[in-house]
Amino acid sequence: LLKKETVDLMMSNHLPPSIKNIGINDNRVGIGFGYGFAVRFEESDWGSGGREGECGWGGAASTHFWISQKDGLIAITLRNFMPYEWTLEKELKTLIYDAMSD
């Protein structure tokens, strides 16, 4: 459906270097914005943690998805929990990435 170049463009950070923060928290180091979702341009522990090159987004009621094109991975969590919290995503990422490295 989409050319590789289009997907690469969507998953690239399009914010200028002068924008250091994409939200209300000052600790979103390594997080930028692509076409439609946040992109991680360096590894960090912010939010659910993650690897460079991931993209994803969280929504209301603790819904979340992330894509790691490098690892061939798509994960979706759909919970009905307010306020939003990251516990499941952090634990799931750790389990998945640890299993992939074994």
C-alpha positions as a LaTeX table, in Angstrom:
\begin{tabular}{lrrr}
\hline
Residue & $x$ (\AA) & $y$ (\AA) & $z$ (\AA) \\
\hline
Leu1 & 0.00 & 0.00 & 0.00 \\
Leu2 & 2.82 & 2.40 & 0.86 \\
Lys3 & 6.28 & 2.66 & $-0.64$ \\
Lys4 & 9.20 & 2.10 & 1.73 \\
Glu5 & 10.27 & 5.72 & 1.19 \\
Thr6 & 6.82 & 6.91 & 2.31 \\
Val7 & 6.93 & 4.81 & 5.48 \\
Asp8 & 10.47 & 6.02 & 6.21 \\
Leu9 & 9.28 & 9.61 & 5.83 \\
Met10 & 6.31 & 8.99 & 8.13 \\
Met11 & 8.60 & 7.48 & 10.77 \\
Ser12 & 11.14 & 10.33 & 10.71 \\
Asn13 & 11.23 & 13.25 & 13.11 \\
His14 & 9.93 & 16.39 & 11.39 \\
Leu15 & 10.37 & 18.81 & 14.28 \\
Pro16 & 13.22 & 21.31 & 14.12 \\
Pro17 & 16.12 & 20.79 & 16.55 \\
Ser18 & 15.00 & 23.88 & 18.49 \\
Ile19 & 11.89 & 22.00 & 19.70 \\
Lys20 & 13.07 & 19.91 & 22.63 \\
Asn21 & 9.69 & 18.95 & 24.09 \\
Ile22 & 6.60 & 17.59 & 22.31 \\
Gly23 & 4.29 & 17.82 & 25.29 \\
Ile24 & 3.71 & 19.16 & 28.75 \\
Asn25 & 6.54 & 17.20 & 30.37 \\
Asp26 & 10.14 & 18.35 & 30.10 \\
Asn27 & 11.57 & 14.82 & 30.21 \\
Arg28 & 10.62 & 13.61 & 26.73 \\
Val29 & 14.24 & 13.33 & 25.63 \\
Gly30 & 14.73 & 11.64 & 22.28 \\
Ile31 & 11.09 & 11.93 & 21.21 \\
Gly32 & 10.04 & 13.81 & 18.09 \\
Phe33 & 7.04 & 13.78 & 15.82 \\
Gly34 & 6.57 & 12.10 & 12.45 \\
Tyr35 & 3.50 & 12.10 & 10.24 \\
Gly36 & 0.80 & 10.88 & 12.61 \\
Phe37 & 2.66 & 9.69 & 15.70 \\
Ala38 & 5.60 & 10.19 & 18.02 \\
Val39 & 8.98 & 8.91 & 16.85 \\
Arg40 & 11.90 & 7.97 & 19.05 \\
Phe41 & 15.13 & 9.25 & 17.54 \\
Glu42 & 17.29 & 8.07 & 20.45 \\
Glu43 & 16.83 & 5.46 & 23.17 \\
Ser44 & 15.32 & 6.76 & 26.39 \\
Asp45 & 13.31 & 5.67 & 29.39 \\
Trp46 & 10.57 & 8.23 & 28.84 \\
Gly47 & 7.05 & 6.85 & 28.91 \\
Ser48 & 7.12 & 3.18 & 28.07 \\
Gly49 & 10.81 & 3.28 & 27.23 \\
Gly50 & 12.00 & 1.99 & 23.91 \\
Arg51 & 14.50 & 1.78 & 21.13 \\
Glu52 & 15.68 & 4.26 & 18.58 \\
Gly53 & 13.48 & 4.14 & 15.47 \\
Glu54 & 10.25 & 3.19 & 17.23 \\
Cys55 & 7.10 & 5.13 & 16.57 \\
Gly56 & 3.74 & 5.01 & 18.27 \\
Trp57 & 1.03 & 6.84 & 20.12 \\
Gly58 & $-1.08$ & 6.54 & 23.23 \\
Gly59 & $-4.71$ & 7.44 & 23.57 \\
Ala60 & $-7.34$ & 7.84 & 26.23 \\
Ala61 & $-8.07$ & 4.97 & 28.63 \\
Ser62 & $-4.50$ & 3.64 & 28.42 \\
Thr63 & $-4.57$ & 2.56 & 24.77 \\
His64 & $-1.20$ & 2.46 & 23.06 \\
Phe65 & 0.57 & 1.15 & 19.98 \\
Trp66 & 4.15 & 1.05 & 18.88 \\
Ile67 & 5.98 & $-0.05$ & 15.76 \\
Ser68 & 9.61 & $-1.06$ & 15.45 \\
Gln69 & 10.32 & $-1.31$ & 11.75 \\
Lys70 & 13.89 & $-2.41$ & 12.52 \\
Asp71 & 12.62 & $-5.37$ & 14.58 \\
Gly72 & 9.60 & $-6.17$ & 12.37 \\
Leu73 & 7.32 & $-5.57$ & 15.35 \\
Ile74 & 3.90 & $-4.02$ & 15.90 \\
Ala75 & 2.29 & $-4.07$ & 19.34 \\
Ile76 & $-1.12$ & $-2.78$ & 20.40 \\
Thr77 & $-2.48$ & $-2.57$ & 23.93 \\
Leu78 & $-6.11$ & $-1.66$ & 24.48 \\
Arg79 & $-7.17$ & $-1.19$ & 28.08 \\
Asn80 & $-10.02$ & 0.71 & 29.61 \\
Phe81 & $-8.18$ & 2.45 & 32.44 \\
Met82 & $-8.17$ & 6.13 & 33.38 \\
Pro83 & $-6.01$ & 8.03 & 33.94 \\
Tyr84 & $-3.49$ & 6.90 & 31.33 \\
Glu85 & $-0.50$ & 5.01 & 32.71 \\
Trp86 & 2.50 & 3.23 & 31.19 \\
Thr87 & 2.99 & 0.13 & 33.37 \\
Leu88 & 1.70 & $-2.50$ & 30.91 \\
Glu89 & 3.57 & $-1.01$ & 27.95 \\
Lys90 & 6.89 & $-0.89$ & 29.85 \\
Glu91 & 6.51 & $-4.49$ & 31.04 \\
Leu92 & 5.42 & $-5.72$ & 27.61 \\
Lys93 & 8.31 & $-4.00$ & 25.82 \\
Thr94 & 10.79 & $-5.47$ & 28.27 \\
Leu95 & 9.36 & $-8.99$ & 27.83 \\
Ile96 & 9.24 & $-8.75$ & 24.03 \\
Tyr97 & 12.69 & $-7.23$ & 23.53 \\
Asp98 & 14.29 & $-9.60$ & 26.06 \\
Ala99 & 12.71 & $-12.60$ & 24.29 \\
Met100 & 13.94 & $-11.33$ & 20.92 \\
Ser101 & 17.52 & $-11.03$ & 22.19 \\
Asp102 & 17.66 & $-14.61$ & 23.54 \\
\hline
\end{tabular}
